[in-house]
């Protein structure tokens, strides 16, 4: 089976839209990697993330805003000969997004971004209270670079 690089923007966006979790990787002050699974939204070539306003993730991202975000889907175990371990493999489609985080503090921008965020999980329209909007940290990651691969498709 062929491992192929995906160059078509539509293919890359299709993979992102078929994921319900992404993995956000960052590097802390001691130059150690830190990776978190996170819910996300995607709009206007930008990954949208949200979470608490304080904590390890926020500390790391304020020190070093560079991230690599992994989206991976369509995992299927297969083998050519089920009795030969080295013939086992995994089909997949994945995208890597590179960018720098931007922290969003404006209440109305948060409200707008949360609408895009929630569209990844539900077609419903939601309302957001001012206290909730004040307490949540919205993060935008404009795409600097995006690359994808598929194996077995």
Buried (B, 14 or more C-beta within 10 A) or exposed (E): EEEEEBEEEEBBBBBBEEBEEBBBBBBBEEEEEBEBEBBBBBBEEBBBBBBEEEEEBBEBBEEBBBBBBBBBBBEEEEEEEEEEEEEEBEBBBBBBBBBEBEEBEEEEEBBBBBBBBBBBEEEEEEEBEEEEBEEBBBBBBEBEEBEBBBBBE
